[in-house]
Amino acid sequence: MYKIPTFQFLALRLSAIRLAILAALLCAPLTAAAAREAILEGERAVPTEAQNGIVVTSHYLATDEALKVLEQGGNAIDAAVTAAFALAVTQPRSGNIGGGGFMLISSGRKDEVVAIDYREKAPALASRDMFLGTDGNVDEELSRFSHKSAGVPGTVAGLLLALERYGSISLARALEPAIRLAQDGFIVPARFSDGIRRAADRLQRHASSRKIFFKPDGSGYQPGELFVQKELAATLQRIAQLGRDGFYQGRTAELIVEEMQRGGGLISLEDLSNYQPTVRQPVHGSYRGYDIYSMGPPSSGGTHIVQILNILEGFPIGRSGHNSAQTIHLMAEAMKRAYADRAEYLGDADFVRVPINGLTSKRYAETLRVGIDRERATPAAGLPPGDPVPYESGETTHFSVVDRFGNAVSNTYTINFSYGSHIVVDGAGFLLNNEMDDFSAKPGVANAYGLIGGEANRIEPHKRMLSSMSPTIVKLDGRNFLVTGSPGGSRIITTTLQVLMNVIDHHLNIQSAVNAPRVHHQWQPDEIRIEEGISPDTVRLLQQMGHSVSRKPAMGASQSILVGSDGTLYGGADPRNSTSSAQGF
């Protein structure tokens, strides 16, 4: 059996083009464990020719451990759960057990995709105006960096649901690598040290966080040093032994509530015990003959990816050229209109009516498309949300996995900011999220990502806050073709969108599609944000069209997989993240 070596990327080598093209030479036999529920709904699977397995994550240790699961006969769901828990140890800035997210699972044998929603929920004591000061304005310190900013975590429940319903290995096996990495430690890469240094001011404000992320003398861990997390190891061990009761009840739950009481937070034992993930239907659309599946509410991502693609499908994007001024102009105009609708209509569909069918309707997209001038920018101030209702019919991380059975997993999860609230649960060793800031603390006022929210996303008890996370799977003729997604806050939607367009419209290979410079427009502020690599001539043409263009730091970190027509697996690990890794066998 041939195995591509692990790619471990250093920060100083971010500009290098790293191709992770994984070609399988031999198909391993189907084991009894892998056969059990290897395909959704228990359909027995047979490995497809030339298709073995591949994992692409934002940390090489998580990739390595997940790949071992595939090599030993596990399926994509087994590997995904293993990767997620390993990332919670090795990448605490965004990998987590204290946050939440979304997972898409696509069968390799049937034209079927399911979505697991394990987004955090507001505690029972949450209230509409809980983050407003006496002056009626949002208290950003309270909504972003306090104990009250934490929603009820969903990651553990979501991952356990995925493993129980679709996996084939035991919970103890899935958690073993994470427990080992926490108990024995791992060697710190430069990205880890740099992240702690940048977040040091806020992390050091809390004794529980200082204890975990800094040495007894107050200094940070340097590249090459061993980082051990005994408290986190004990928390993970309780989950391995007791399942969800090892987190949502018992000692870990008590530690979370004790932390809440110390800091004036709202999460109660009842909130934890009552938390449940939900299996949902993904948003589905089509683009130039490809089927697009992504996450629906409480994520806005899938809805608006489909909406933007529907608008752009009426333009000859491929002929306009990759990242040409004309292509970027049309993309920005479509993005503006989608983000305007996001502000008005998107929220938790369990609480508000979200016109998903209208927003993703091709007829609605036509009404938006006719308002686009191919030569001039439309000012955002004069671009209100549209009316999709008549078209109704009745620091985050992402990873992708494909197994030898053809099953695919696209998973995005987060604690919101890098290091979330920066508050570690004392005695449990993990960071609290600050996802409550993703609600509209005051409708019409931008959140930390500059996103405007409305009444649909106002704070309510037990409600899931709106997200931009967009795990996405593309199918062609019923088979899995592209698995992708990204971190990046409000830029998640447009990052994922561009990976799709780079492959479908511009015919780039997956690594080039991931590497390519990105652009972003979110309606407000009214500017096209661009990465380095967009030419000055292109910028000048966009400005002549009436666009404001702002060159800013890199956006997103897409970890993507392309499945060739012969079953060959190609991995694209994003060079914007120095620890990204694509591995296959």
ChimeraX attribute file (.defattr): number of C-alpha atoms within 10 A of each C-alpha:
attribute: neighborCount
match mode: 1-to-1
recipient: residues
	/A:1	9
	/A:2	11
	/A:3	13
	/A:4	15
	/A:5	13
	/A:6	16
	/A:7	19
	/A:8	15
	/A:9	23
	/A:10	15
	/A:11	15
	/A:12	9
	/A:13	12
	/A:14	15
	/A:15	10
	/A:16	10
	/A:17	13
	/A:18	20
	/A:19	16
	/A:20	24
	/A:21	21
	/A:22	22
	/A:23	20
	/A:24	23
	/A:25	15
	/A:26	13
	/A:27	16
	/A:28	16
	/A:29	11
	/A:30	18
	/A:31	11
	/A:32	11
	/A:33	16
	/A:34	25
	/A:35	21
	/A:36	20
	/A:37	21
	/A:38	32
	/A:39	29
	/A:40	22
	/A:41	12
	/A:42	13
	/A:43	14
	/A:44	15
	/A:45	21
	/A:46	16
	/A:47	17
	/A:48	17
	/A:49	15
	/A:50	17
	/A:51	26
	/A:52	26
	/A:53	31
	/A:54	32
	/A:55	36
	/A:56	35
	/A:57	34
	/A:58	30
	/A:59	27
	/A:60	24
	/A:61	25
	/A:62	30
	/A:63	31
	/A:64	23
	/A:65	19
	/A:66	32
	/A:67	27
	/A:68	16
	/A:69	24
	/A:70	26
	/A:71	20
	/A:72	13
	/A:73	23
	/A:74	28
	/A:75	33
	/A:76	36
	/A:77	35
	/A:78	30
	/A:79	32
	/A:80	34
	/A:81	25
	/A:82	27
	/A:83	33
	/A:84	30
	/A:85	26
	/A:86	30
	/A:87	27
	/A:88	24
	/A:89	32
	/A:90	27
	/A:91	22
	/A:92	23
	/A:93	25
	/A:94	27
	/A:95	31
	/A:96	32
	/A:97	29
	/A:98	28
	/A:99	31
	/A:100	30
	/A:101	29
	/A:102	31
	/A:103	31
	/A:104	29
	/A:105	27
	/A:106	29
	/A:107	24
	/A:108	25
	/A:109	20
	/A:110	15
	/A:111	13
	/A:112	16
	/A:113	24
	/A:114	20
	/A:115	25
	/A:116	22
	/A:117	27
	/A:118	27
	/A:119	29
	/A:120	30
	/A:121	28
	/A:122	26
	/A:123	25
	/A:124	16
	/A:125	14
	/A:126	22
	/A:127	14
	/A:128	14
	/A:129	16
	/A:130	17
	/A:131	25
	/A:132	16
	/A:133	12
	/A:134	8
	/A:135	7
	/A:136	10
	/A:137	13
	/A:138	20
	/A:139	15
	/A:140	17
	/A:141	11
	/A:142	19
	/A:143	25
	/A:144	25
	/A:145	20
	/A:146	20
	/A:147	24
	/A:148	26
	/A:149	26
	/A:150	32
	/A:151	31
	/A:152	30
	/A:153	30
	/A:154	26
	/A:155	28
	/A:156	25
	/A:157	21
	/A:158	25
	/A:159	27
	/A:160	19
	/A:161	20
	/A:162	21
	/A:163	21
	/A:164	16
	/A:165	13
	/A:166	21
	/A:167	29
	/A:168	24
	/A:169	21
	/A:170	14
	/A:171	21
	/A:172	16
	/A:173	13
	/A:174	27
	/A:175	22
	/A:176	20
	/A:177	21
	/A:178	28
	/A:179	24
	/A:180	19
	/A:181	23
	/A:182	24
	/A:183	20
	/A:184	14
	/A:185	19
	/A:186	18
	/A:187	16
	/A:188	17
	/A:189	22
	/A:190	17
	/A:191	18
	/A:192	19
	/A:193	17
	/A:194	15
	/A:195	15
	/A:196	21
	/A:197	17
	/A:198	10
	/A:199	14
	/A:200	18
	/A:201	11
	/A:202	16
	/A:203	23
	/A:204	17
	/A:205	12
	/A:206	15
	/A:207	12
	/A:208	21
	/A:209	21
	/A:210	21
	/A:211	17
	/A:212	21
	/A:213	24
	/A:214	18
	/A:215	12
	/A:216	10
	/A:217	6
	/A:218	11
	/A:219	12
	/A:220	16
	/A:221	21
	/A:222	18
	/A:223	15
	/A:224	12
	/A:225	13
	/A:226	13
	/A:227	23
	/A:228	20
	/A:229	23
	/A:230	20
	/A:231	18
	/A:232	24
	/A:233	25
	/A:234	18
	/A:235	20
	/A:236	31
	/A:237	20
	/A:238	18
	/A:239	21
	/A:240	21
	/A:241	13
	/A:242	15
	/A:243	18
	/A:244	18
	/A:245	18
	/A:246	19
	/A:247	26
	/A:248	25
	/A:249	19
	/A:250	14
	/A:251	16
	/A:252	21
	/A:253	22
	/A:254	17
	/A:255	19
	/A:256	27
	/A:257	21
	/A:258	19
	/A:259	22
	/A:260	19
	/A:261	14
	/A:262	9
	/A:263	13
	/A:264	12
	/A:265	21
	/A:266	20
	/A:267	27
	/A:268	20
	/A:269	16
	/A:270	14
	/A:271	21
	/A:272	22
	/A:273	16
	/A:274	12
	/A:275	18
	/A:276	17
	/A:277	23
	/A:278	15
	/A:279	17
	/A:280	15
	/A:281	17
	/A:282	25
	/A:283	25
	/A:284	19
	/A:285	22
	/A:286	18
	/A:287	18
	/A:288	11
	/A:289	10
	/A:290	16
	/A:291	18
	/A:292	22
	/A:293	29
	/A:294	32
	/A:295	31
	/A:296	29
	/A:297	24
	/A:298	25
	/A:299	26
	/A:300	28
	/A:301	31
	/A:302	29
	/A:303	30
	/A:304	31
	/A:305	29
	/A:306	26
	/A:307	27
	/A:308	28
	/A:309	24
	/A:310	26
	/A:311	29
	/A:312	22
	/A:313	18
	/A:314	14
	/A:315	14
	/A:316	11
	/A:317	20
	/A:318	14
	/A:319	11
	/A:320	16
	/A:321	14
	/A:322	18
	/A:323	22
	/A:324	18
	/A:325	22
	/A:326	19
	/A:327	19
	/A:328	24
	/A:329	25
	/A:330	23
	/A:331	24
	/A:332	25
	/A:333	29
	/A:334	25
	/A:335	27
	/A:336	28
	/A:337	28
	/A:338	27
	/A:339	24
	/A:340	21
	/A:341	21
	/A:342	26
	/A:343	25
	/A:344	21
	/A:345	24
	/A:346	29
	/A:347	29
	/A:348	21
	/A:349	19
	/A:350	11
	/A:351	14
	/A:352	13
	/A:353	12
	/A:354	22
	/A:355	21
	/A:356	24
	/A:357	20
	/A:358	21
	/A:359	28
	/A:360	27
	/A:361	20
	/A:362	21
	/A:363	16
	/A:364	22
	/A:365	26
	/A:366	15
	/A:367	14
	/A:368	21
	/A:369	21
	/A:370	11
	/A:371	12
	/A:372	17
	/A:373	13
	/A:374	14
	/A:375	15
	/A:376	16
	/A:377	19
	/A:378	19
	/A:379	15
	/A:380	17
	/A:381	10
	/A:382	7
	/A:383	14
	/A:384	14
	/A:385	16
	/A:386	16
	/A:387	16
	/A:388	22
	/A:389	15
	/A:390	13
	/A:391	18
	/A:392	15
	/A:393	10
	/A:394	8
	/A:395	18
	/A:396	27
	/A:397	30
	/A:398	31
	/A:399	36
	/A:400	37
	/A:401	36
	/A:402	34
	/A:403	31
	/A:404	33
	/A:405	26
	/A:406	29
	/A:407	25
	/A:408	30
	/A:409	30
	/A:410	31
	/A:411	30
	/A:412	25
	/A:413	29
	/A:414	31
	/A:415	32
	/A:416	29
	/A:417	22
	/A:418	19
	/A:419	28
	/A:420	27
	/A:421	26
	/A:422	30
	/A:423	28
	/A:424	26
	/A:425	23
	/A:426	19
	/A:427	19
	/A:428	24
	/A:429	26
	/A:430	28
	/A:431	27
	/A:432	29
	/A:433	35
	/A:434	30
	/A:435	31
	/A:436	27
	/A:437	26
	/A:438	26
	/A:439	26
	/A:440	28
	/A:441	28
	/A:442	23
	/A:443	18
	/A:444	14
	/A:445	15
	/A:446	19
	/A:447	20
	/A:448	16
	/A:449	14
	/A:450	14
	/A:451	21
	/A:452	22
	/A:453	26
	/A:454	20
	/A:455	18
	/A:456	23
	/A:457	27
	/A:458	21
	/A:459	25
	/A:460	19
	/A:461	13
	/A:462	19
	/A:463	24
	/A:464	30
	/A:465	26
	/A:466	28
	/A:467	26
	/A:468	26
	/A:469	35
	/A:470	36
	/A:471	35
	/A:472	31
	/A:473	29
	/A:474	23
	/A:475	20
	/A:476	15
	/A:477	10
	/A:478	15
	/A:479	21
	/A:480	28
	/A:481	21
	/A:482	28
	/A:483	29
	/A:484	31
	/A:485	32
	/A:486	34
	/A:487	29
	/A:488	24
	/A:489	22
	/A:490	23
	/A:491	23
	/A:492	26
	/A:493	29
	/A:494	28
	/A:495	26
	/A:496	28
	/A:497	24
	/A:498	22
	/A:499	26
	/A:500	28
	/A:501	19
	/A:502	21
	/A:503	18
	/A:504	18
	/A:505	20
	/A:506	17
	/A:507	14
	/A:508	17
	/A:509	17
	/A:510	25
	/A:511	25
	/A:512	18
	/A:513	22
	/A:514	29
	/A:515	20
	/A:516	19
	/A:517	17
	/A:518	22
	/A:519	25
	/A:520	25
	/A:521	25
	/A:522	28
	/A:523	28
	/A:524	16
	/A:525	16
	/A:526	16
	/A:527	18
	/A:528	26
	/A:529	21
	/A:530	21
	/A:531	16
	/A:532	14
	/A:533	11
	/A:534	17
	/A:535	11
	/A:536	10
	/A:537	11
	/A:538	15
	/A:539	21
	/A:540	14
	/A:541	16
	/A:542	22
	/A:543	17
	/A:544	13
	/A:545	18
	/A:546	15
	/A:547	21
	/A:548	16
	/A:549	18
	/A:550	14
	/A:551	14
	/A:552	12
	/A:553	11
	/A:554	16
	/A:555	23
	/A:556	27
	/A:557	28
	/A:558	32
	/A:559	34
	/A:560	32
	/A:561	33
	/A:562	23
	/A:563	20
	/A:564	14
	/A:565	11
	/A:566	10
	/A:567	20
	/A:568	19
	/A:569	29
	/A:570	25
	/A:571	31
	/A:572	30
	/A:573	34
	/A:574	30
	/A:575	25
	/A:576	21
	/A:577	21
	/A:578	23
	/A:579	24
	/A:580	27
	/A:581	30
	/A:582	35
	/A:583	27
	/A:584	30
	/A:585	26
